């Protein structure tokens, strides 16, 4: 794995905020002196059953998608009011984001500050909001339903992971391209299915400029508006990979080159398992075991109360699996991960001290 750049202050590009709902207008402010104005905001109620809610500055805060649903994009004006210079503001009473007495988490990524540009690199013209420093771009385009279509993503490096959704049609899965999975396979973040053949989804591995698509309705439905969230590996900030599970409580250690702030894990070998979401704000010390699931509207699950003590340790340079639970540690199976940093293990000027396996 090669990194094209380094990033010393992850909090400028990713933040997690936890808050309690108020039933009235509520400003949620990030910790510290960050000036992170989110371009992608993902909210989930922790205390009870509610759908995930994903908005971004390209589509506008009144348009939302749900990671646990195959539903189309919906428009509502009563949830997110604004994306602010240090967080976000919510409107009045709304169970998915701001019910009185309920607890919530909001994950936030910075892209291009809401500034978009037309990208004509591919056979389909796209609208791209990119932050090449943080390795993140938001890409919108209209599908043409044609095998071999290409779409410019604006990262300037090969994406490590891309999450796709058709915006105007129900019953279309979220599609995930991940560099640890063959480009002929894919997974869906709304589903418990194992990886599946993606010969009708992706043409081939993505490049430093293009997403290579087939005619699948989840990535390239004819005349439909599509969205793709694109991510690259960035030294000290983000990493996307996989590990082989060992099935024991003294589980695998995964070197990231940073202390994680946010982690998604998924067993892709077997069907029937959920996508785990862990972060450093809902758990401030190890074991990190307060679990939400991308594919479920369920309330937060306390992994410490499970027979296999479900959770991982967040360490200074990576994470260590501390459970026999087969959702992430099924002996001999492959688990993929998506991780963003709290602190880099070394700074971008200390690359000579980074192990070659981490570069």
KOLMARFI-245960 format. One line per field, with one value per atom (N, C-alpha, C): residue number from 1; z, x, y. Coordinates in steps of 0.1 Angstrom, whole numbers, m for minus. Example, Ala and Ser with C-alpha at 12.3 -4.5 7.8 and 13.67 -1.06 7.14 Angstrom:
! residues 2
i	c(1/1/1/2/2/2)
w	c(78/78/78/71/71/79)
u	c(132/123/132/128/137/129)
v	c(m57/m45/m33/m22/m11/0)
This chain:
! residues 359
i	c(1/1/1/2/2/2/3/3/3/4/4/4/5/5/5/6/6/6/7/7/7/8/8/8/9/9/9/10/10/10/11/11/11/12/12/12/13/13/13/14/14/14/15/15/15/16/16/16/17/17/17/18/18/18/19/19/19/20/20/20/21/21/21/22/22/22/23/23/23/24/24/24/25/25/25/26/26/26/27/27/27/28/28/28/29/29/29/30/30/30/31/31/31/32/32/32/33/33/33/34/34/34/35/35/35/36/36/36/37/37/37/38/38/38/39/39/39/40/40/40/41/41/41/42/42/42/43/43/43/44/44/44/45/45/45/46/46/46/47/47/47/48/48/48/49/49/49/50/50/50/51/51/51/52/52/52/53/53/53/54/54/54/55/55/55/56/56/56/57/57/57/58/58/58/59/59/59/60/60/60/61/61/61/62/62/62/63/63/63/64/64/64/65/65/65/66/66/66/67/67/67/68/68/68/69/69/69/70/70/70/71/71/71/72/72/72/73/73/73/74/74/74/75/75/75/76/76/76/77/77/77/78/78/78/79/79/79/80/80/80/81/81/81/82/82/82/83/83/83/84/84/84/85/85/85/86/86/86/87/87/87/88/88/88/89/89/89/90/90/90/91/91/91/92/92/92/93/93/93/94/94/94/95/95/95/96/96/96/97/97/97/98/98/98/99/99/99/100/100/100/101/101/101/102/102/102/103/103/103/104/104/104/105/105/105/106/106/106/107/107/107/108/108/108/109/109/109/110/110/110/111/111/111/112/112/112/113/113/113/114/114/114/115/115/115/116/116/116/117/117/117/118/118/118/119/119/119/120/120/120/121/121/121/122/122/122/123/123/123/124/124/124/125/125/125/126/126/126/127/127/127/128/128/128/129/129/129/130/130/130/131/131/131/132/132/132/133/133/133/134/134/134/135/135/135/136/136/136/137/137/137/138/138/138/139/139/139/140/140/140/141/141/141/142/142/142/143/143/143/144/144/144/145/145/145/146/146/146/147/147/147/148/148/148/149/149/149/150/150/150/151/151/151/152/152/152/153/153/153/154/154/154/155/155/155/156/156/156/157/157/157/158/158/158/159/159/159/160/160/160/161/161/161/162/162/162/163/163/163/164/164/164/165/165/165/166/166/166/167/167/167/168/168/168/169/169/169/170/170/170/171/171/171/172/172/172/173/173/173/174/174/174/175/175/175/176/176/176/177/177/177/178/178/178/179/179/179/180/180/180/181/181/181/182/182/182/183/183/183/184/184/184/185/185/185/186/186/186/187/187/187/188/188/188/189/189/189/190/190/190/191/191/191/192/192/192/193/193/193/194/194/194/195/195/195/196/196/196/197/197/197/198/198/198/199/199/199/200/200/200/201/201/201/202/202/202/203/203/203/204/204/204/205/205/205/206/206/206/207/207/207/208/208/208/209/209/209/210/210/210/211/211/211/212/212/212/213/213/213/214/214/214/215/215/215/216/216/216/217/217/217/218/218/218/219/219/219/220/220/220/221/221/221/222/222/222/223/223/223/224/224/224/225/225/225/226/226/226/227/227/227/228/228/228/229/229/229/230/230/230/231/231/231/232/232/232/233/233/233/234/234/234/235/235/235/236/236/236/237/237/237/238/238/238/239/239/239/240/240/240/241/241/241/242/242/242/243/243/243/244/244/244/245/245/245/246/246/246/247/247/247/248/248/248/249/249/249/250/250/250/251/251/251/252/252/252/253/253/253/254/254/254/255/255/255/256/256/256/257/257/257/258/258/258/259/259/259/260/260/260/261/261/261/262/262/262/263/263/263/264/264/264/265/265/265/266/266/266/267/267/267/268/268/268/269/269/269/270/270/270/271/271/271/272/272/272/273/273/273/274/274/274/275/275/275/276/276/276/277/277/277/278/278/278/279/279/279/280/280/280/281/281/281/282/282/282/283/283/283/284/284/284/285/285/285/286/286/286/287/287/287/288/288/288/289/289/289/290/290/290/291/291/291/292/292/292/293/293/293/294/294/294/295/295/295/296/296/296/297/297/297/298/298/298/299/299/299/300/300/300/301/301/301/302/302/302/303/303/303/304/304/304/305/305/305/306/306/306/307/307/307/308/308/308/309/309/309/310/310/310/311/311/311/312/312/312/313/313/313/314/314/314/315/315/315/316/316/316/317/317/317/318/318/318/319/319/319/320/320/320/321/321/321/322/322/322/323/323/323/324/324/324/325/325/325/326/326/326/327/327/327/328/328/328/329/329/329/330/330/330/331/331/331/332/332/332/333/333/333/334/334/334/335/335/335/336/336/336/337/337/337/338/338/338/339/339/339/340/340/340/341/341/341/342/342/342/343/343/343/344/344/344/345/345/345/346/346/346/347/347/347/348/348/348/349/349/349/350/350/350/351/351/351/352/352/352/353/353/353/354/354/354/355/355/355/356/356/356/357/357/357/358/358/358/359/359/359)
w	c(0/0/0/m9/m9/m6/1/5/m4/m8/m16/m8/4/12/27/35/50/55/67/73/88/94/108/118/113/122/117/120/115/119/131/135/126/117/108/96/95/84/87/100/105/120/124/138/141/153/158/169/169/179/185/199/205/212/212/218/222/230/234/226/222/215/224/218/226/222/210/205/200/200/195/188/182/174/183/177/185/177/182/176/182/174/178/174/185/182/185/176/177/189/194/205/199/209/205/197/190/183/168/164/150/143/131/123/112/115/106/103/90/85/77/82/75/62/52/39/38/46/47/62/65/79/80/89/91/105/108/121/124/137/141/156/158/172/179/191/199/208/213/225/221/208/204/189/184/170/161/153/143/131/119/107/108/101/99/90/91/82/76/63/57/48/50/42/38/27/23/17/16/11/m4/m11/m26/m29/m23/m25/m17/m6/3/15/26/39/40/31/31/24/18/11/18/22/30/24/27/24/37/37/49/46/53/50/53/61/64/55/45/36/21/13/m1/m7/1/m3/m11/m18/m26/m17/m22/m15/m12/0/4/8/7/11/23/33/45/50/55/59/74/82/96/104/97/104/105/95/95/90/97/93/85/91/85/88/80/83/86/98/104/104/107/107/117/128/138/142/133/136/127/133/125/134/128/135/131/140/138/140/132/134/147/148/160/161/168/171/158/159/148/154/155/161/156/142/137/141/145/147/160/166/176/185/190/199/213/221/235/243/250/258/251/238/230/229/227/225/211/206/191/189/178/173/159/156/143/138/127/121/110/109/100/92/79/70/63/61/53/39/29/15/10/1/m5/m1/11/16/8/2/m6/m20/m24/m37/m47/m57/m67/m81/m89/m102/m111/m124/m134/m138/m139/m142/m155/m165/m178/m182/m172/m174/m180/m176/m180/m191/m195/m205/m200/m187/m181/m173/m176/m169/m154/m145/m131/m124/m113/m105/m92/m90/m80/m69/m57/m46/m39/m41/m37/m27/m17/m8/m10/m18/m21/m9/0/12/21/23/31/24/10/3/2/0/1/m10/m18/m27/m28/m30/m32/m47/m53/m68/m71/m79/m83/m99/m104/m119/m122/m135/m140/m147/m143/m149/m164/m171/m185/m188/m178/m180/m190/m192/m203/m197/m201/m197/m201/m192/m196/m194/m187/m185/m175/m176/m167/m162/m149/m142/m135/m136/m130/m115/m106/m92/m85/m91/m86/m75/m71/m60/m65/m77/m82/m78/m71/m67/m68/m68/m69/m57/m58/m45/m39/m25/m18/m15/m14/m12/m18/m24/m29/m25/m20/m16/m26/m33/m43/m38/m43/m41/m52/m58/m67/m59/m63/m54/m57/m68/m71/m72/m69/m71/m58/m54/m42/m46/m36/m38/m45/m43/m49/m37/m37/m26/m27/m16/m16/m21/m30/m35/m29/m26/m20/m28/m34/m40/m29/m27/m16/m22/m19/m26/m21/m9/m5/m10/m19/m25/m40/m47/m61/m68/m78/m85/m92/m93/m98/m87/m75/m64/m57/m49/m42/m29/m21/m9/m8/1/2/17/20/34/41/33/39/41/37/37/45/50/57/48/35/25/24/21/19/6/3/m10/m21/m32/m43/m56/m67/m80/m84/m89/m93/m108/m115/m129/m137/m132/m138/m131/m121/m113/m117/m116/m119/m131/m140/m151/m147/m139/m136/m124/m119/m108/m112/m102/m105/m107/m113/m116/m108/m110/m103/m108/m119/m124/m125/m127/m131/m123/m121/m116/m129/m129/m141/m138/m145/m141/m152/m147/m156/m155/m159/m160/m147/m137/m124/m119/m115/m110/m98/m90/m78/m81/m93/m96/m109/m118/m131/m137/m130/m135/m146/m157/m168/m164/m166/m164/m149/m140/m125/m120/m110/m103/m93/m94/m86/m77/m66/m57/m54/m53/m49/m39/m27/m17/m19/m23/m27/m16/m13/m2/m7/m3/m5/8/8/19/20/33/35/48/47/58/70/82/94/95/85/86/82/72/67/61/64/58/56/45/41/37/45/42/48/50/55/64/71/79/79/82/83/98/101/114/120/133/140/149/152/159/174/180/194/200/213/219/218/218/215/200/194/180/173/160/152/156/154/155/141/139/125/127/120/120/110/115/107/105/115/114/121/128/136/146/156/166/160/159/152/160/153/158/154/143/137/129/131/125/121/108/104/100/105/103/97/89/83/78/83/78/64/54/40/34/42/38/39/50/53/53/49/49/64/66/79/89/86/96/93/104/103/101/97/96/109/116/129/127/135/136/150/152/165/164/175/175/189/190/202/211/207/215/223/217/224/234/231/240/241/253/255/261/263/267/263/263/259/270/266/254/246/233/224/220/226/224/223/221/219/204/199/185/179/168/159/146/137/125/113/103/91/85/86/79/88/100/109/115/118/125/140/145/159/168/180/190/192/198/201/210/206/214/222/235/244/243/236/233/246/257/269/276/272/278/270/259/251/256/253/258/253/241/235/237/245/249/236/228/215/216/209/209/204/203/199/208/208/215/204/207/199/205/197/201/194/198/193/178/173/159/152/157/151/160/157/166/168/179/181/184/177/179/193/201/214/216/205/206/197/201/192/184/185/177/162/155/141/132/137/129/124/132/127/129/136/138/137/125/121/116/124/121/106/100/87/77/81/72/70/61/58/63/71/76/69/63/58/68/67/76/69/75/70/83/83/95/93/102/102/115/116/127/137/149/160/161/161/161/152/144/136/145/142/150/149/137/134/125/124/116/101/92/78/76/85/83/89/95/101/93/80/72/72/76/76/88/98/109/108/96/94/89/95/89/74/67/52/50/59/57/59/65/67/57/48/38/26)
u	c(8/0/9/6/14/5/11/4/9/0/5/7/2/4/2/5/3/m6/m11/m21/m18/m15/m11/m23/m34/m45/m58/m60/m73/m85/m85/m98/m102/m93/m97/m105/m106/m112/m123/m122/m132/m135/m148/m151/m164/m164/m176/m182/m195/m201/m212/m213/m224/m233/m246/m254/m268/m275/m289/m299/m310/m320/m327/m333/m339/m354/m358/m371/m372/m362/m361/m348/m347/m335/m322/m313/m301/m289/m279/m265/m256/m251/m242/m228/m219/m206/m195/m185/m175/m165/m158/m148/m136/m129/m116/m118/m107/m107/m109/m115/m116/m125/m122/m131/m137/m139/m145/m159/m162/m175/m179/m188/m190/m196/m191/m198/m205/m202/m210/m213/m226/m230/m239/m235/m242/m247/m260/m266/m273/m271/m279/m283/m296/m301/m295/m290/m284/m294/m303/m311/m323/m327/m339/m338/m348/m349/m352/m343/m345/m336/m340/m332/m320/m309/m297/m302/m295/m298/m285/m283/m271/m275/m268/m270/m256/m255/m243/m245/m234/m235/m236/m234/m236/m251/m258/m272/m280/m275/m282/m288/m289/m292/m307/m315/m329/m331/m321/m322/m314/m320/m314/m315/m305/m305/m304/m307/m306/m298/m287/m278/m284/m294/m301/m313/m314/m326/m322/m330/m329/m337/m343/m352/m346/m354/m349/m346/m339/m337/m350/m351/m363/m359/m369/m367/m375/m369/m376/m368/m376/m370/m369/m374/m375/m364/m353/m343/m330/m321/m309/m312/m308/m310/m298/m286/m274/m262/m252/m238/m230/m224/m218/m203/m196/m181/m175/m183/m177/m187/m196/m206/m218/m230/m242/m253/m264/m276/m288/m296/m308/m320/m331/m344/m350/m363/m371/m373/m384/m386/m386/m377/m376/m369/m377/m372/m359/m357/m344/m332/m333/m321/m322/m335/m335/m348/m350/m361/m357/m365/m362/m358/m347/m343/m336/m336/m329/m314/m306/m292/m288/m278/m274/m259/m255/m241/m242/m233/m231/m217/m215/m202/m200/m189/m188/m174/m175/m164/m163/m152/m150/m145/m152/m148/m143/m150/m145/m152/m158/m165/m177/m183/m195/m193/m180/m177/m176/m184/m184/m178/m174/m169/m173/m175/m178/m166/m167/m156/m160/m152/m155/m145/m138/m128/m134/m146/m152/m162/m168/m179/m192/m193/m204/m199/m204/m199/m204/m196/m199/m198/m204/m202/m194/m183/m173/m171/m171/m167/m155/m143/m132/m123/m117/m107/m95/m85/m75/m65/m65/m57/m62/m75/m82/m86/m84/m87/m102/m110/m125/m131/m140/m148/m162/m171/m185/m188/m193/m195/m210/m216/m229/m229/m238/m239/m252/m256/m268/m264/m269/m265/m270/m263/m267/m271/m270/m273/m265/m253/m244/m232/m230/m218/m205/m196/m183/m183/m193/m194/m183/m177/m167/m171/m167/m171/m159/m156/m145/m148/m138/m140/m132/m122/m115/m105/m102/m93/m78/m75/m61/m53/m59/m53/m63/m59/m69/m77/m90/m99/m96/m97/m96/m110/m119/m133/m143/m154/m164/m177/m186/m200/m210/m218/m227/m241/m250/m264/m272/m282/m291/m301/m303/m311/m326/m331/m345/m353/m347/m355/m354/m366/m366/m361/m358/m353/m340/m331/m318/m308/m299/m289/m279/m273/m260/m249/m241/m230/m217/m208/m195/m184/m175/m163/m152/m144/m134/m121/m110/m97/m93/m98/m95/m104/m113/m122/m119/m120/m118/m128/m123/m133/m144/m143/m154/m164/m162/m171/m175/m185/m190/m197/m200/m208/m218/m228/m238/m239/m238/m238/m252/m262/m276/m279/m270/m273/m264/m269/m261/m255/m256/m251/m236/m230/m216/m212/m199/m195/m201/m205/m211/m205/m208/m202/m207/m198/m201/m198/m198/m195/m204/m217/m226/m226/m217/m216/m204/m192/m180/m173/m167/m161/m147/m140/m126/m122/m110/m104/m105/m108/m108/m94/m94/m81/m80/m69/m66/m76/m83/m92/m106/m108/m121/m127/m140/m148/m153/m151/m154/m166/m177/m191/m197/m205/m214/m228/m239/m252/m261/m255/m262/m270/m282/m290/m285/m277/m271/m260/m254/m243/m245/m254/m255/m268/m279/m292/m295/m300/m303/m312/m307/m314/m316/m311/m313/m301/m304/m293/m286/m273/m265/m256/m252/m241/m231/m218/m207/m199/m196/m187/m174/m163/m151/m140/m132/m122/m109/m98/m84/m77/m67/m58/m50/m49/m41/m33/m20/m11/m16/m17/m21/m36/m44/m58/m68/m66/m76/m69/m75/m70/m81/m81/m91/m84/m87/m80/m88/m81/m88/m78/m84/m76/m82/m74/m79/m83/m95/m99/m93/m92/m86/m96/m107/m118/m115/m105/m103/m103/m105/m107/m94/m83/m70/m69/m77/m79/m67/m69/m59/m56/m44/m40/m38/m44/m44/m36/m25/m17/m23/m26/m32/m22/m12/m4/m10/m21/m28/m37/m41/m51/m65/m73/m86/m96/m103/m114/m128/m128/m140/m136/m144/m141/m153/m154/m164/m158/m165/m159/m170/m167/m176/m170/m175/m172/m178/m169/m174/m174/m169/m168/m182/m189/m201/m213/m225/m237/m243/m252/m259/m253/m243/m236/m238/m238/m240/m227/m228/m217/m215/m204/m202/m197/m202/m197/m192/m180/m174/m167/m166/m159/m154/m146/m139/m146/m158/m166/m177/m183/m193/m185/m173/m164/m152/m149/m137/m125/m127/m116/m120/m110/m112/m118/m126/m129/m139/m137/m146/m157/m168/m179/m193/m194/m208/m210/m219/m219/m232/m231/m242/m239/m250/m248/m253/m245/m249/m262/m265/m276/m288/m288/m300/m304/m317/m321/m321/m315/m316/m308/m313/m306/m291/m283/m269/m269/m260/m258/m246/m247/m236/m229/m218/m211/m206/m203/m198/m208/m221/m231/m233/m225/m227/m217/m221/m213/m199/m197/m184/m177/m183/m176/m173/m183/m180/m174/m162/m155/m141/m135/m120/m114/m100/m93/m88/m89/m83/m70/m59/m45/m39/m27/m20/m17/m15/m11/m20/m32/m41/m52/m57/m68/m65/m71/m69/m83/m87/m99/m99/m110/m111/m123/m128/m140/m139/m146/m148/m160/m167/m179/m177/m184/m181/m185/m192/m195/m183/m172/m159/m147/m149/m138/m141/m146/m150/m137/m133/m120/m117/m107/m103/m110/m120/m128/m121/m125/m120/m129/m124/m131/m125/m133/m128/m130/m122/m124/m122/m128/m127/m124/m113/m109/m104/m108/m103/m97/m88/m79/m84/m79/m79/m66/m55/m41/m33/m24/m14/m4/1/12/25/27/38/33/40/35/40/35/39/53/60/74/83/77/84/82/81/78/89/102/112/111/103/101/88/81/70/74/70/73/69/76/73/60/55/42/31/34/24/24/33/34/25)
v	c(m12/0/12/22/34/46/55/68/79/88/99/112/112/124/121/130/128/139/136/145/145/156/157/160/166/170/164/151/145/152/159/166/177/181/192/186/172/166/156/151/142/144/144/146/137/132/126/135/137/145/136/136/130/141/139/149/143/151/147/156/150/158/168/178/189/192/186/190/204/212/225/227/239/241/239/232/227/228/236/236/226/217/207/211/213/219/208/207/198/201/191/194/201/208/214/226/230/242/240/229/225/235/238/246/237/225/215/219/223/224/212/203/191/192/184/183/170/160/148/146/145/143/131/122/109/108/108/109/96/91/79/81/79/79/66/68/57/50/58/53/45/45/37/35/28/24/36/40/50/48/52/51/60/55/64/75/87/98/104/104/109/120/132/144/149/157/163/176/184/197/198/187/187/187/177/176/186/191/200/193/200/194/189/193/188/175/170/157/147/136/126/112/103/89/81/68/60/48/46/35/21/21/8/5/13/12/12/5/5/17/25/35/46/54/65/77/87/99/106/112/119/133/142/156/160/166/170/183/192/205/206/196/197/190/186/179/187/186/194/208/218/232/237/236/241/232/233/227/239/239/251/250/261/261/252/248/239/228/225/214/215/214/215/219/225/229/221/217/209/218/214/221/215/218/213/198/194/180/171/162/152/139/128/116/112/112/106/115/127/136/144/146/156/155/143/140/143/149/153/140/141/129/118/118/108/111/101/104/100/108/107/107/103/105/110/120/125/124/117/115/125/132/143/143/144/145/158/163/176/172/177/175/189/195/207/220/220/232/235/225/228/232/234/239/227/227/216/221/211/214/203/207/197/189/176/167/159/161/155/144/139/128/116/112/100/101/90/90/97/97/105/117/128/140/140/142/142/156/158/169/165/171/166/176/173/181/173/177/169/176/168/173/163/166/157/155/165/164/153/152/142/130/129/118/115/125/123/132/125/133/128/138/135/137/126/126/124/133/130/130/122/120/114/115/108/96/84/72/71/62/60/46/37/23/15/20/14/7/m5/m12/m5/m4/2/17/23/37/41/53/58/71/74/86/92/104/111/113/110/111/122/128/140/138/125/123/125/122/122/110/101/88/78/65/54/53/53/52/39/39/27/21/30/25/36/31/40/34/43/39/45/37/42/41/50/48/55/48/54/62/74/84/84/80/82/70/58/46/38/32/23/10/2/m12/m13/m3/m4/m4/m14/m15/m5/m1/6/m4/1/m8/m2/m11/m8/m14/m6/m10/m8/m19/m18/m25/m19/m23/m37/m42/m55/m66/m62/m71/m71/m82/m82/m73/m65/m56/m64/m77/m85/m88/m84/m86/m73/m73/m61/m65/m55/m57/m46/m47/m37/m33/m20/m16/m17/m19/m20/m35/m44/m58/m67/m79/m88/m98/m97/m106/m106/m118/m118/m111/m110/m104/m112/m106/m112/m108/m116/m113/m99/m91/m77/m75/m86/m85/m75/m74/m64/m51/m49/m37/m28/m34/m28/m34/m27/m32/m38/m30/m33/m25/m27/m18/m4/5/19/25/36/43/56/63/75/86/84/94/89/76/71/60/60/49/41/28/20/12/15/10/1/m8/m15/m9/m17/m11/m14/m18/m22/m10/m12/m1/6/m1/6/15/15/24/32/27/33/31/34/32/43/39/48/60/72/85/88/80/82/90/99/106/96/96/87/95/89/95/85/90/81/89/83/88/81/88/82/85/75/76/70/76/71/69/60/59/72/77/89/87/88/85/94/87/93/97/94/98/87/80/70/58/46/34/24/17/7/m6/m16/m29/m41/m52/m64/m72/m81/m90/m104/m114/m128/m130/m134/m136/m149/m149/m161/m168/m162/m169/m170/m163/m163/m149/m148/m135/m127/m133/m126/m125/m116/m115/m108/m106/m100/m86/m82/m67/m62/m51/m44/m31/m30/m18/m8/4/15/27/28/40/52/50/60/54/62/57/60/50/52/61/69/76/70/64/58/46/35/22/15/10/1/m12/m23/m37/m45/m55/m64/m77/m88/m102/m103/m104/m105/m119/m129/m142/m149/m146/m153/m143/m149/m141/m141/m131/m131/m122/m114/m106/m91/m83/m69/m61/m49/m39/m32/m34/m27/m13/m4/10/12/16/19/33/40/53/57/67/71/81/85/94/87/76/68/59/55/48/57/61/70/62/49/40/26/17/3/m5/m14/m20/m11/m9/m1/m11/m9/m20/m14/m1/4/4/m5/m9/m4/3/6/m1/m3/m11/m3/m2/6/0/m12/m19/m21/m16/m17/m4/m2/10/8/m3/m7/3/4/12/6/15/11/m2/m11/m24/m23/m27/m27/m41/m42/m54/m61/m53/m59/m68/m67/m76/m89/m91/m103/m114/m126/m137/m137/m132/m132/m118/m110/m97/m89/m85/m80/m66/m65/m52/m53/m41/m41/m30/m31/m20/m11/2/13/16/14/15/27/31/42/41/29/27/17/14/5/1/m12/m17/m32/m38/m52/m58/m68/m75/m82/m81/m87/m95/m102/m109/m122/m132/m144/m143/m132/m130/m131/m140/m143/m131/m121/m110/m102/m103/m97/m106/m118/m126/m141/m144/m158/m165/m175/m181/m185/m179/m181/m172/m165/m156/m143/m135/m122/m111/m102/m90/m77/m69/m57/m46/m35/m24/m11/0/13/22/28/35/49/58/72/75/85/87/97/94/104/111/103/109/100/106/98/93/81/75/82/87/97/108/119/130/127/135/134/137/143/146/135/125/114/101/102/90/80/84/74/65/68/60/51/52/43/30/19/6/5/m2/m3/m9/m18/m24/m14/m3/7/18/18/29/26)
